[in-house]
Amino acid sequence: MVNEKRLIESFMELVKIDSVSREEKEVADFLVKKLKDLGLEVMVDQAGEKVKSNSGNIIAHLKGNIKKATPIMFSAHMDTVVPGKNIKPICDGEKIVSDGKTILGADDKAAIAALLESLHIIKEKNILHGDIEIVFWLSNYSSK
């Protein structure tokens, strides 16, 4: 059921987007587009102003297609630790690693890729579900 090719491509694309703490805007813009393309209602809050980030948290909602189902929420952070710029992932067919000059950025972009793939599957297979809320938050690694 999981489209492994799409999942890997999504992950590889995500880790190439620079998003160290307080500089999450590019990955946030990427996610807003993807989520809207998947039919979710999306808003970006103003939390970035409080922590001096160039973005806000993303709050996305997928309306349930069955009544009285328990809603569920997922979350993942958008930022990476340093050195998290100019990441060059390498996929050898069995594993994905960085080129050794930076981190890979799998924390937390692997979770983001998995959430996006889950949404694709729900939409493509018309899977019954309650309301789904997803929060992508910023500045997980900032200390101030």
Secondary structure by P-SEA (a helix, b strand, c coil): ccaaaaaaaaaaaaaacccccccaaaaaaaaaaaaaaaccccccccccccccccccbbbbbbbbcccccbbbbbbbbccccccccbbbbbbcccccccccccccccccaaaaaaaaaaaaaaaaacccccbbbbbbcccccccc
